[in-house]
Amino acid sequence: GQAFLPRGLETSCWMDADKQCLWHGGGSCLVPPLLFGSPIYKRSPDMTKSLMTKSEQLLRIDDHDFTMRPAFGGPPIPVGVDVQVESLDTISEVDMDFTMTLYLRHYWKDERLSFQSTNNQSMTFDSRLVKKIWVPDMFFVHSKRSFIHDTTTDNVMLRVYPDGNVLYSLRVTVTAMCNMDLSRFPLDTQTCSLEIESYAYTDDDLMLYWKKGNESLNTDDRISLSQFLIQKFHTTTKLAFYSSTGWYNRLYIHFTLRRHIFFFLLQTYFPATLMVMLSWVSFWIDRRAVPARVPLGITTVLTMSTIITGVNASMPRVSYIKAVDIYLWVSFVFVFLSVIEYAAVNYLSTVQERKERKLRERLPCTCGIGNPDDMMIDPQITGYGSMDINTMGNYGMPENGGRQERMLAQVALNDPQMASQMKPSRGYVNIWIDTHAIDKYSRVVFPGAYILFNIIYWSIYL
C-alpha cells in the first residue's frame, strides 16, 4: 500500500537490509504493507553515547551509590593527608593574610572501587572521574580566597589501586587569614597557620589525620620571601567544635617567619638616626646665625615627620605601639628638642642683652676713660688683682661690644658711691647665664642620651 511519512521525516532516507531506499524526501513512496510498522522504521539510539568506557565498567561506577561515604553506617573512614608546599607567595601585614600554593593529597580506601588486576597496577584518572565517585569534602578554615589551578586542564589527579585504596591529589592556591602581633615590628617573628577540615562529615563519619605525622609536610627548598626568613614548618591535629553540628577533625600547618631587618635598617632606622645627628650640628653653629640654625632645625623635624608618615602608611592601623614607632618618635623628640634648645639660647641671649642695655644706661659717663681694658685690669679701679681676670672670664664675654659693657658694669659695682644705687645690678651679675654653656652642654647631653636610648632599645628588641 501507499504510506505517507510523518511530518518532520520527509527529508529522511531509510535503507533496508539490502541498502535499498524505502523512502526519500520530497514525497511518498510505495513500501510493502508487511514492512509498515517494522522495527526497521524506528531510529535506533546512539550506542556510542550510552556505553560506559572500559575503565568505568571495570570500576563498576553504576553499581554503587557514591553519594554516600565508604562503609556508611560503620566506623569513621580514616582519611590520611599529606601536603607539598610549592610556594609562599605573599605575606601582607595590611590585610593580615598570606597566600600559599600547595599540593594537597588525600588517602583513603573505598572497596567499591576495587577491581581485579593480574599485574596489581593502579589506574590514574583526571578530574572527569572525580565527579562520579565519593571524595573527601575538604575546605580551608579562615580562608579568604582559594582556587584549583586549571591550566592547561584541571590540576586534579585520581589514582585507584586494585584493593580499593585511593590517592586524590590537587594543586591549590589559598589565601588565608593570619593574626599577626606587630608590637615588635620590624623586629618581630610571626607564626601563621593553614587549617584543613571536612565541611560535612564529623569525627563520627570521617577521621582526618596526617598520614606520616610531621613528615607529612614537605616544602620546596627554593621557597624564599623578600621580607621573611622561613624558620620552620610543623603540623598538629585538633578537634574543632561547632554548637550546631558537632566535633570535627582539623589539621594545622604551622610555619614560623622571622622578618629580615636589613631593609628596615636602610629605609627607616639609618635615616632617622642621621636626622637626629644632623640636628646636633646646630650646637656648633654661632647662636647669632639665625638663618643657619632655624632652617636646619625645621628641616630635620619635617624629615622625621615624613619618615613616620611613610612607615605608618604601609602598616595596618593597630591600636598598640609598635617597636618602630618607639624608635621614630623618640628620634622625633630629640630633633624637636634641638630646635627648642636653640629657642632657649636665643631667648636667654636676648634677655641678657636687654638687661645689659639697661645697666649701661644707669652707668655714669665714661668719656674720660682712655682704655677700658686697662681699667678692667687695674686693681685700684676695679678692686681685682691680676689673678681675678680668670675669675671674671667664667662669666663669659659677649661679642660686639659686650665685653666693654661687662667691664663698665664691673667698674660701677666696685664704686662705693654707686654700690647703693646699683644693688639690682649686683644681683644681675650673680644670675647672669652664659648662653654659650647651653650649647656646650647640649653637645654632650644630646648624643649621650641618644646613645643610651639605642643601647636600651636594641637590647630589648634584638
C-alpha positions as CSV (number, residue, x, y, z in Angstrom):
1,G,0.0,0.0,0.0
2,Q,0.9,3.6,0.0
3,A,2.4,5.2,3.1
4,F,2.9,8.8,3.9
5,L,5.8,9.9,6.1
6,P,5.0,11.7,9.3
7,R,5.8,15.5,9.5
8,G,9.4,16.1,10.1
9,L,10.6,12.9,8.4
10,E,10.1,14.0,4.8
11,T,13.8,14.5,4.2
12,S,14.9,11.1,5.7
13,C,16.1,8.3,3.6
14,W,15.8,4.9,5.2
15,M,17.5,1.9,3.9
16,D,16.5,-1.8,4.1
17,A,18.9,-4.7,4.8
18,D,19.9,-4.7,1.1
19,K,20.6,-1.0,1.3
20,Q,17.6,-0.2,-0.9
21,C,15.8,3.1,-0.3
22,L,12.5,2.6,1.3
23,W,11.5,6.3,1.1
24,H,13.2,9.5,0.4
25,G,12.3,13.2,1.0
26,G,10.1,15.2,-1.2
27,G,7.1,13.0,-1.4
28,S,5.9,9.5,-0.7
29,C,7.0,6.0,-1.7
30,L,5.4,2.6,-2.0
31,V,6.5,0.1,0.6
32,P,5.3,-3.4,1.3
33,P,2.5,-3.4,3.8
34,L,4.3,-6.1,5.8
35,L,7.2,-3.7,6.4
36,F,5.0,-0.9,7.7
37,G,5.5,-0.8,11.5
38,S,8.6,-2.9,11.3
39,P,11.5,-2.0,13.7
40,I,13.5,-1.0,10.7
41,Y,11.5,2.2,10.6
42,K,12.4,3.1,14.2
43,R,15.5,5.3,14.7
44,S,18.0,3.2,16.8
45,P,19.7,5.1,19.7
46,D,23.4,6.3,19.5
47,M,25.1,3.5,21.4
48,T,28.4,5.3,21.5
49,K,26.9,7.9,23.9
50,S,25.4,5.5,26.3
51,L,28.0,2.7,26.5
52,M,30.3,3.0,29.5
53,T,34.0,3.3,29.0
54,K,36.1,0.3,29.8
55,S,37.5,1.8,33.0
56,E,34.1,2.7,34.4
57,Q,32.9,-0.9,33.6
58,L,35.9,-2.2,35.4
59,L,35.3,0.0,38.5
60,R,31.5,-0.7,38.4
61,I,30.7,3.0,38.8
62,D,27.0,2.5,38.1
63,D,26.7,-0.4,40.5
64,H,27.1,1.7,43.6
65,D,25.7,4.9,45.2
66,F,28.7,7.2,45.6
67,T,26.7,9.9,47.2
68,M,27.4,8.0,50.5
69,R,30.7,7.7,52.1
70,P,32.5,4.4,52.1
71,A,31.3,1.9,54.8
72,F,28.4,4.1,55.6
73,G,26.8,3.2,58.9
74,G,30.0,1.7,60.2
75,P,33.1,3.2,61.9
76,P,34.5,6.5,60.6
77,I,36.5,6.2,57.5
78,P,40.2,7.2,58.0
79,V,41.5,9.8,55.5
80,G,45.2,10.5,55.6
81,V,46.5,13.8,54.3
82,D,49.9,15.0,53.2
83,V,51.0,18.4,51.8
84,Q,53.7,19.5,49.5
85,V,54.2,23.3,49.8
86,E,55.2,24.7,46.5
87,S,55.5,28.4,47.4
88,L,54.7,31.1,49.9
89,D,53.6,33.9,47.6
90,T,52.9,36.9,49.8
91,I,52.7,37.9,53.4
92,S,50.5,41.0,53.9
93,E,50.6,43.0,57.2
94,V,47.9,45.3,56.0
95,D,45.4,42.6,55.2
96,M,46.7,40.2,57.9
97,D,46.8,37.3,55.5
98,F,49.2,35.0,53.5
99,T,49.0,33.3,50.1
100,M,50.3,29.7,49.7
101,T,50.4,27.3,46.7
102,L,50.4,23.6,47.7
103,Y,49.7,20.1,46.6
104,L,47.0,18.6,48.8
105,R,46.8,14.8,48.7
106,H,44.2,12.5,50.3
107,Y,44.5,8.8,51.0
108,W,41.6,6.5,51.8
109,K,40.1,3.1,51.0
110,D,36.9,2.6,49.1
111,E,36.2,-1.1,48.5
112,R,33.5,-0.1,46.0
113,L,36.3,0.9,43.6
114,S,38.3,-2.3,44.0
115,F,39.0,-4.3,40.8
116,Q,40.8,-7.4,39.6
117,S,44.2,-6.9,38.1
118,T,46.7,-9.5,37.1
119,N,49.7,-7.2,37.4
120,N,48.5,-5.3,40.5
121,Q,48.9,-1.9,38.8
122,S,46.9,1.2,39.6
123,M,44.8,3.2,37.3
124,T,45.2,7.0,37.1
125,F,42.4,9.4,36.1
126,D,41.8,13.1,35.8
127,S,39.1,15.3,37.1
128,R,36.3,13.8,34.9
129,L,36.1,10.6,37.1
130,V,36.4,12.6,40.3
131,K,32.9,14.0,39.7
132,K,31.4,10.5,39.6
133,I,32.8,9.0,42.9
134,W,33.0,9.9,46.5
135,V,35.9,12.2,47.6
136,P,36.5,13.9,50.9
137,D,34.9,17.4,51.2
138,M,38.0,19.3,52.5
139,F,38.0,23.1,52.9
140,F,40.4,25.6,54.3
141,V,39.2,27.2,57.5
142,H,39.6,31.1,57.7
143,S,40.4,31.2,54.0
144,K,39.6,34.4,52.1
145,R,40.2,33.1,48.5
146,S,41.2,29.7,47.1
147,F,41.1,28.0,43.7
148,I,42.3,24.9,42.0
149,H,44.6,25.5,39.1
150,D,43.1,24.8,35.7
151,T,45.9,25.4,33.2
152,T,46.0,23.7,30.8
153,T,43.5,21.4,32.4
154,D,42.2,21.0,36.0
155,N,45.2,20.1,38.1
156,V,43.5,17.1,39.7
157,M,44.7,13.5,39.8
158,L,42.9,10.4,41.0
159,R,44.8,7.1,41.4
160,V,42.9,3.9,42.2
161,Y,44.6,0.7,43.3
162,P,43.2,-2.8,42.8
163,D,42.5,-3.2,46.6
164,G,40.4,-0.1,46.6
165,N,42.9,2.3,48.0
166,V,42.6,5.8,46.5
167,L,45.0,8.7,46.1
168,Y,43.4,12.0,45.4
169,S,45.7,15.0,44.7
170,L,45.0,18.5,43.6
171,R,47.1,21.7,43.3
172,V,45.5,24.6,45.2
173,T,46.4,28.3,45.8
174,V,44.8,29.6,49.0
175,T,44.8,33.0,50.7
176,A,44.1,32.6,54.4
177,M,44.0,34.8,57.5
178,C,47.0,35.2,59.8
179,N,46.6,37.1,63.0
180,M,49.9,39.0,63.4
181,D,51.2,40.6,66.5
182,L,53.1,43.7,65.3
183,S,54.1,45.1,68.7
184,R,57.8,44.2,67.9
185,F,57.7,45.2,64.2
186,P,60.0,45.2,62.3
187,L,62.0,43.0,64.8
188,D,59.2,40.5,65.0
189,T,58.6,36.8,64.4
190,Q,55.2,35.7,63.1
191,T,53.5,32.3,63.2
192,C,50.8,31.6,60.7
193,S,48.6,28.5,60.3
194,L,46.7,26.9,57.4
195,E,43.8,24.8,58.7
196,I,42.2,21.9,56.8
197,E,38.8,20.4,57.8
198,S,35.9,18.4,56.5
199,Y,32.9,20.5,55.9
200,A,30.1,17.9,56.2
201,Y,31.5,14.9,58.0
202,T,32.0,15.0,61.7
203,D,34.5,12.8,63.5
204,D,31.8,10.1,63.7
205,D,32.0,9.7,59.9
206,L,35.4,10.8,58.9
207,M,38.7,10.6,60.8
208,L,41.2,13.1,59.3
209,Y,44.8,12.6,60.2
210,W,48.3,13.4,59.0
211,K,49.4,10.3,57.0
212,K,53.1,10.3,58.2
213,G,52.9,12.6,61.2
214,N,55.2,15.6,60.9
215,E,56.9,14.1,57.9
216,S,53.6,14.6,56.0
217,L,54.5,18.2,55.3
218,N,57.2,18.8,52.7
219,T,58.5,22.1,51.4
220,D,60.3,23.1,48.3
221,D,63.9,24.0,49.0
222,R,63.6,27.1,46.7
223,I,60.9,28.8,48.8
224,S,62.1,32.2,49.8
225,L,60.4,35.5,50.8
226,S,61.8,39.0,50.4
227,Q,61.0,40.2,53.9
228,F,61.0,37.0,55.9
229,L,63.2,34.1,56.7
230,I,61.2,30.8,57.0
231,Q,62.4,29.2,60.2
232,K,60.3,26.0,60.4
233,F,57.2,24.2,59.3
234,H,55.3,21.8,61.6
235,T,51.9,20.1,61.8
236,T,49.3,19.5,64.5
237,T,45.9,17.9,64.8
238,K,43.0,19.1,67.0
239,L,39.2,18.8,67.3
240,A,37.0,21.7,66.5
241,F,33.6,22.1,67.9
242,Y,30.5,23.7,66.4
243,S,27.5,24.1,68.5
244,S,25.1,23.2,65.7
245,T,26.8,20.3,64.0
246,G,29.3,18.7,66.4
247,W,33.0,17.9,66.5
248,Y,35.3,17.9,63.5
249,N,38.9,16.8,63.0
250,R,41.1,19.7,62.0
251,L,44.6,19.6,60.6
252,Y,47.0,22.5,61.1
253,I,50.0,23.6,59.1
254,H,52.1,26.0,61.2
255,F,55.0,27.9,59.8
256,T,57.2,30.5,61.6
257,L,58.6,33.5,59.8
258,R,61.3,35.9,61.1
259,R,61.4,39.3,59.4
260,H,64.6,40.5,57.7
261,I,65.8,43.6,59.5
262,F,68.3,44.9,56.9
263,F,65.7,46.5,54.7
264,F,64.2,48.5,57.6
265,L,67.7,49.5,58.8
266,L,68.4,51.1,55.4
267,Q,64.9,52.6,54.9
268,T,63.9,53.6,58.4
269,Y,66.5,53.4,61.2
270,F,69.5,54.8,59.4
271,P,67.7,57.8,58.0
272,A,66.1,58.6,61.4
273,T,69.4,58.3,63.1
274,L,71.1,60.6,60.6
275,M,68.4,63.2,61.0
276,V,68.9,63.2,64.8
277,M,72.7,63.6,64.3
278,L,72.1,66.3,61.7
279,S,70.1,68.2,64.3
280,W,73.1,68.3,66.6
281,V,75.1,70.3,64.0
282,S,73.3,73.4,65.2
283,F,75.1,73.2,68.6
284,W,78.3,74.1,66.8
285,I,76.9,77.0,64.9
286,D,77.1,80.5,66.3
287,R,74.0,81.4,68.2
288,R,73.7,84.7,66.2
289,A,73.5,82.8,62.9
290,V,69.7,82.6,63.0
291,P,69.3,81.9,59.2
292,A,71.5,78.9,59.6
293,R,70.2,77.3,62.8
294,V,66.5,77.8,62.4
295,P,66.1,76.2,58.9
296,L,68.4,73.3,60.0
297,G,66.1,72.5,62.9
298,I,62.9,72.8,60.8
299,T,64.3,70.7,58.0
300,T,65.1,67.8,60.4
301,V,61.7,68.0,62.1
302,L,59.9,67.8,58.7
303,T,62.1,65.0,57.5
304,M,61.3,63.0,60.6
305,S,57.6,63.6,60.1
306,T,57.9,62.3,56.5
307,I,59.6,59.1,57.7
308,I,57.0,58.4,60.3
309,T,54.2,59.0,57.8
310,G,55.8,56.7,55.3
311,V,56.2,53.9,57.7
312,N,52.6,54.1,59.0
313,A,51.2,54.3,55.5
314,S,52.3,50.7,54.8
315,M,51.1,49.3,58.1
316,P,47.7,48.4,59.5
317,R,46.0,50.8,61.9
318,V,46.6,48.8,65.0
319,S,45.7,50.1,68.5
320,Y,49.0,49.4,70.1
321,I,52.5,50.9,69.8
322,K,55.0,49.1,67.5
323,A,58.7,48.9,68.1
324,V,59.4,51.1,65.1
325,D,57.0,53.7,66.5
326,I,59.0,53.9,69.7
327,Y,62.3,54.5,67.8
328,L,60.9,57.0,65.4
329,W,59.0,59.0,68.0
330,V,61.9,59.2,70.4
331,S,64.1,60.3,67.4
332,F,61.5,62.9,66.6
333,V,61.6,64.2,70.2
334,F,65.4,64.5,70.1
335,V,65.1,66.5,66.9
336,F,62.4,68.7,68.3
337,L,64.4,69.3,71.5
338,S,67.3,70.5,69.4
339,V,65.0,73.2,68.0
340,I,63.8,74.1,71.5
341,E,67.4,74.3,72.7
342,Y,68.2,77.0,70.2
343,A,65.0,78.8,71.1
344,A,66.1,78.8,74.7
345,V,69.6,80.0,73.8
346,N,68.3,82.8,71.6
347,Y,65.8,83.9,74.3
348,L,68.3,83.9,77.1
349,S,70.7,85.9,74.9
350,T,68.0,88.4,74.2
351,V,67.2,88.8,77.9
352,Q,70.9,89.2,78.7
353,E,71.4,91.9,76.1
354,R,68.3,93.7,77.3
355,K,69.5,93.7,80.9
356,E,73.0,94.9,80.0
357,R,71.5,97.7,77.9
358,K,69.5,98.9,80.9
359,L,72.6,98.6,83.1
360,R,74.6,100.7,80.6
361,E,72.0,103.4,80.7
362,R,72.3,103.6,84.5
363,L,76.1,104.0,84.5
364,P,77.9,107.5,84.6
365,C,79.6,108.9,81.6
366,T,82.9,107.1,80.9
367,C,84.2,109.7,78.4
368,G,87.4,110.2,80.4
369,I,88.3,106.5,80.4
370,G,91.1,106.1,77.9
371,N,91.3,102.3,77.6
372,P,88.5,100.3,79.3
373,D,90.6,97.2,79.2
374,D,93.3,98.9,81.3
375,M,90.6,99.9,83.8
376,M,89.4,96.4,84.0
377,I,92.8,95.1,85.0
378,D,93.8,98.0,87.2
379,P,93.3,96.8,90.9
380,Q,92.9,100.4,92.1
381,I,89.9,100.9,89.9
382,T,88.3,97.5,89.7
383,G,89.4,96.1,93.0
384,Y,90.6,92.9,91.2
385,G,94.1,91.7,91.1
386,S,95.8,90.1,88.1
387,M,94.5,86.7,89.1
388,D,91.0,87.9,89.1
389,I,90.8,88.1,85.4
390,N,90.3,84.4,85.1
391,T,87.5,84.6,87.6
392,M,85.8,87.2,85.6
393,G,86.3,85.1,82.5
394,N,84.0,82.5,84.0
395,Y,81.1,84.8,83.3
396,G,81.8,84.9,79.6
397,M,82.3,87.9,77.4
398,P,79.5,88.8,74.9
399,E,80.6,89.7,71.4
400,N,80.2,93.0,69.5
401,G,81.0,95.4,72.3
402,G,79.6,93.1,75.0
403,R,83.0,92.9,76.7
404,Q,83.2,96.7,77.2
405,E,79.6,96.7,78.6
406,R,80.6,93.9,81.0
407,M,83.6,95.9,82.1
408,L,81.7,99.0,82.8
409,A,79.2,97.1,84.8
410,Q,82.0,95.7,86.9
411,V,83.5,99.1,87.4
412,A,80.2,100.5,88.6
413,L,79.7,97.7,91.1
414,N,83.1,98.4,92.7
415,D,82.5,102.1,93.1
416,P,81.4,102.7,96.7
417,Q,79.2,105.6,95.7
418,M,77.4,103.5,93.0
419,A,77.1,100.4,95.1
420,S,74.0,101.5,96.9
421,Q,72.4,102.7,93.6
422,M,73.3,99.6,91.7
423,K,72.1,96.8,94.0
424,P,69.8,95.4,91.4
425,S,72.8,95.2,89.1
426,R,74.8,93.3,91.6
427,G,72.0,90.7,91.6
428,Y,72.1,90.7,87.8
429,V,75.8,89.9,87.9
430,N,75.1,86.9,90.1
431,I,72.4,85.4,87.9
432,W,73.8,86.2,84.5
433,I,73.8,83.0,82.4
434,D,76.5,82.3,79.8
435,T,74.4,81.3,76.8
436,H,77.3,79.5,75.2
437,A,77.3,77.0,78.1
438,I,73.9,75.7,77.0
439,D,75.3,74.7,73.6
440,K,78.4,73.2,75.2
441,Y,76.3,71.0,77.5
442,S,74.0,70.1,74.6
443,R,76.9,68.8,72.6
444,V,77.5,66.2,75.3
445,V,74.0,65.6,76.7
446,F,72.1,65.0,73.5
447,P,74.5,62.4,71.9
448,G,75.0,60.7,75.3
449,A,71.2,60.4,75.9
450,Y,70.6,59.1,72.3
451,I,73.3,56.5,72.5
452,L,71.9,55.3,75.9
453,F,68.4,55.1,74.3
454,N,69.8,53.0,71.4
455,I,71.6,50.6,73.8
456,I,68.4,50.0,75.7
457,Y,66.2,49.8,72.6
458,W,68.3,47.2,70.7
459,S,69.0,45.2,73.9
460,I,65.2,44.8,74.4
461,Y,64.1,44.1,70.8
462,L,67.0,42.1,69.4
